[in-house]
Amino acid sequence: MAELGTLYIVRTTEGDILQVLRVTEEDEDSEHKEVRTTGIGVYKVDYKKQDP
């Protein structure tokens, strides 16, 4: 099984920016391609606290 990570950048309806990390596992032995989400991380981006 191969583990993959995908990063999404999302804007909420309130205007906040979120980074969403989705970790998936792909079953390569299966006759049909199966992908399962094994983890999700959500982080709020705070531009005001970042160093210039």
Buried (B, 14 or more C-beta within 10 A) or exposed (E): EEEEEEEEEEEEEEEEEEEEEBBBBEEEEEEEEEEEEEEEEEEEEEEEEEEE
